[in-house]
Amino acid sequence: MLHDRRDQLLSSLASRLQKLIAESENPHQEMERASLRLLEYDLLNWTPGPKTTPFQFAMTAIEENPLMFDHIGMIEYEILPEHLESVDELISAILPGAGGLD
């Protein structure tokens, strides 16, 4: 049950992240900035290349990321991806001490 809820949240976050990146003025810059923030908190061990698509980034950084799967399981508050209005806001919602988990 908990595993399914975690998978659903990661899928929702990845979908929202993909949409926000795709709609931004500079998608690659958004992906780079998001990856640096996730790297800083040891939640990602990969950076997007010049041909990385928003879909690839969202899948790699969020939905299929085992580090994120473990981290999301520790979050004790509700995250509503549909209410997150920017890439920065979404990343902040999941980062330890950066508006997210302390």
NORMO-V34140 format. One line per field, one symbol per residue. psi: psi as a letter, one per 30 degrees, with the letter a starting at -180 (. if undefined). burial: b if it has 24 or more other C-alpha atoms within 12 Angstrom, else e. A space follows every 50 residues. Layout:
psi=???
burial=???
//
This chain:
psi=eeeeeeeeeeeeeeeeeeeeeefleieeeeeeeeeeeeeeghgkhkkklf gkleeeeeeefdegjfeeeeeeffkglkkjeffkfleeeeeeffkkfhfb k.
burial=eeeeebeebbbbbbbbbbbbbbeeeebbbbbbebbebbeebebbebbbee ebbbbbbbbbbbbbbeebbebbbeeeeebebeeeebbbbbbbbbbeeeee ee
//
